[in-house]
């Protein structure tokens, strides 16, 4: 079952509770020191549920991964979305949406193969094309993402973002539904760690470009992480 995320936003101290079924999960990257996971039996929870409670000092600045350059928002987004890789509590990397990958001898080209059966929270298929769209959306100068610089590692990324370059020249391409080919402008040994950050998370094009502002309501919010937006 998809877990549910409640954003309880108050003027002073904001307490956020994430309730879900199944095993307790490792604390994600960006977790506040006050975060804790409690076992079933917590007040208000159903039998078998796990409750993950966050204490944050302010409302999330944005719930759109593309626009995120903030620590508070990252706390929520790391739970509701998932990239190619994810950071574990001990700082190590583990596979998330990525099943396997290969790196060219010169360290410039990464070929990622996605896991089978990936889905968005609305039940639709998640494909490599979603990653290509999302990464180029971050770099699109019209998006004006404050975190676009994080994708300047991609070949043609900085040129597209700041110098009038073309999106077609950006080094990210969906070869097919399960294969994502990424070309960097220079060898970057820590690139896999970057894919675990929120700006590298996929977003669904049909939702983002829909008529309704997708991040303003749980009814329109589509994500791919361990938790979904409840309210």
C-alpha positions in Angstrom: 0.0 0.0 0.0 1.2 3.5 -0.7 1.8 5.4 2.5 0.1 8.7 3.2 1.9 12.0 4.0 0.0 14.7 5.9 1.4 18.2 5.9 0.2 19.9 9.1 1.3 23.5 8.6 1.2 25.8 11.6 2.5 29.3 12.1 5.1 28.3 14.7 6.4 24.8 15.1 5.1 22.5 12.3 4.7 18.8 13.2 4.3 16.5 10.2 3.2 12.9 10.5 3.7 10.3 7.9 1.6 7.2 8.3 2.0 4.0 6.3 1.8 0.2 6.3 4.7 -2.3 6.3 8.2 -2.2 7.6 9.8 0.9 9.1 12.1 2.6 6.5 15.5 4.1 7.0 15.6 7.8 7.6 16.1 9.6 4.2 18.7 12.2 3.4 17.8 15.6 4.8 16.0 14.2 7.9 15.9 16.6 10.8 17.5 15.5 14.1 14.1 15.4 15.7 12.7 12.8 13.3 11.7 9.5 14.7 9.8 6.4 13.6 7.5 4.7 16.0 6.0 1.2 15.9 2.3 0.3 15.6 0.1 1.3 18.4 0.8 5.0 18.2 -2.2 7.1 18.9 -4.4 7.5 15.9 -2.7 4.8 13.8 -4.2 1.6 12.5 -3.0 -1.8 13.4 0.2 -2.6 11.5 0.9 1.0 10.6 4.2 2.8 11.1 4.3 6.4 12.0 7.1 8.7 11.0 7.0 12.1 12.7 8.9 15.2 11.6 9.3 18.4 13.5 10.1 21.3 11.1 10.4 24.9 11.9 8.5 26.3 8.9 6.3 25.4 5.9 8.0 23.7 3.0 9.1 26.3 0.5 8.0 24.2 -2.5 6.6 20.8 -3.2 7.9 20.8 -6.7 11.3 18.9 -6.9 12.3 20.9 -10.0 12.1 24.2 -8.0 13.6 22.9 -4.8 16.8 24.5 -3.4 15.7 24.4 0.2 16.4 22.1 3.2 12.8 22.1 4.6 11.2 21.2 1.3 13.9 18.4 0.9 12.6 16.7 4.1 9.2 16.2 2.4 10.4 15.6 -1.1 12.8 12.9 -0.1 9.8 10.9 1.2 7.4 11.6 -1.7 9.8 11.2 -4.6 12.6 8.9 -5.5 15.5 9.3 -8.0 17.8 6.8 -9.8 19.6 6.3 -6.5 18.9 7.2 -2.9 21.0 8.0 0.2 20.7 5.7 3.2 21.0 6.9 6.8 24.7 6.0 7.0 25.4 8.2 3.9 25.8 5.2 1.5 24.0 5.0 -1.9 21.5 2.3 -2.8 19.6 1.7 -6.0 16.2 3.3 -6.2 14.6 3.6 -9.7 17.8 2.4 -11.3 18.4 -1.4 -11.6 21.8 -1.4 -13.2 24.2 1.2 -14.9 27.3 1.3 -16.9 30.0 4.0 -17.2 32.1 4.6 -20.3 35.9 4.3 -20.1 36.3 8.1 -20.2 33.8 8.6 -17.4 31.5 10.8 -19.4 28.6 8.6 -20.4 26.3 6.8 -17.9 23.8 4.3 -19.2 21.1 3.6 -16.6 18.6 0.7 -16.9 15.5 1.3 -14.9 13.8 -1.3 -12.7 10.8 -3.2 -14.1 7.2 -2.1 -13.4 7.9 1.4 -12.1 4.7 3.4 -11.5 3.6 6.9 -10.5 1.3 7.2 -7.6 -1.7 7.5 -10.0 -0.9 4.0 -11.3 0.6 5.1 -14.7 3.9 3.8 -15.9 7.1 5.7 -15.1 9.7 5.6 -17.8 13.1 6.9 -18.8 11.4 9.6 -20.7 10.1 11.1 -17.5 13.7 11.5 -16.3 14.7 13.2 -19.6 11.7 15.6 -19.4 12.3 16.4 -15.7 16.0 17.1 -16.0 15.5 19.3 -19.0 12.7 21.1 -17.1 15.1 22.0 -14.3 17.5 23.5 -16.9 14.8 25.3 -18.9 15.5 29.0 -18.5 11.7 29.6 -18.5 11.4 27.4 -15.4 13.8 29.6 -13.5 14.7 26.9 -11.1 17.1 28.2 -8.4 18.8 24.8 -8.4 19.4 24.6 -12.2 23.2 24.9 -11.5 23.1 21.4 -10.1 22.5 20.0 -13.6 25.2 22.0 -15.2 27.3 18.9 -14.9 25.4 17.6 -18.0 26.8 18.2 -21.4 25.1 21.2 -22.8 23.3 21.8 -19.5 24.8 25.2 -18.6 24.6 26.4 -22.2 20.8 25.6 -22.4 20.2 27.1 -19.0 22.1 30.4 -19.3 23.5 30.9 -22.8 20.6 30.3 -25.2 21.6 26.8 -26.0 19.2 24.0 -27.1 17.4 21.5 -25.1 18.2 18.9 -27.8 21.9 19.3 -27.0 21.6 18.5 -23.3 23.2 15.3 -22.4 20.2 13.3 -21.2 18.3 11.0 -23.5 15.7 8.3 -23.1 16.9 5.5 -25.4 13.7 3.6 -24.7 11.3 3.2 -21.8 13.8 1.6 -19.5 17.1 3.0 -20.7 18.4 6.5 -19.8 21.7 7.7 -21.4 23.4 10.6 -19.6 26.5 12.4 -21.0 28.5 14.7 -18.7 30.7 17.6 -19.8 33.6 16.3 -17.5 34.2 13.2 -15.4 32.3 13.6 -12.1 33.1 10.8 -9.7 30.2 11.8 -7.3 27.6 12.0 -10.1 25.6 9.1 -8.7 25.2 11.0 -5.4 23.8 13.9 -7.3 21.0 11.7 -8.7 19.7 11.2 -5.2 19.0 14.9 -4.7 15.6 16.3 -5.3 16.4 18.2 -8.5 17.1 14.9 -10.2 13.7 13.4 -9.2 11.3 12.7 -12.0 8.0 14.6 -12.3 5.1 13.6 -14.6 4.8 15.9 -17.6 1.0 15.5 -18.0 0.5 16.6 -14.4 3.0 19.4 -14.3 1.7 20.9 -17.5 -2.0 20.4 -16.7 -4.5 23.2 -16.1 -4.5 22.8 -12.3 -1.5 23.9 -10.2 -0.4 20.4 -9.3 1.4 21.0 -6.0 -1.5 22.8 -4.4 -3.8 19.9 -3.8 -3.5 16.2 -2.8 -6.0 15.5 -5.6 -3.6 16.7 -8.3 -0.3 15.7 -6.7 1.5 12.8 -8.4 4.8 11.4 -7.1 6.8 8.2 -7.1 8.2 7.8 -3.6 7.4 5.8 -0.5 4.7 8.3 0.7 1.9 10.1 -1.1 0.3 13.4 -0.3 -2.8 13.1 1.8 -3.6 16.7 2.6 
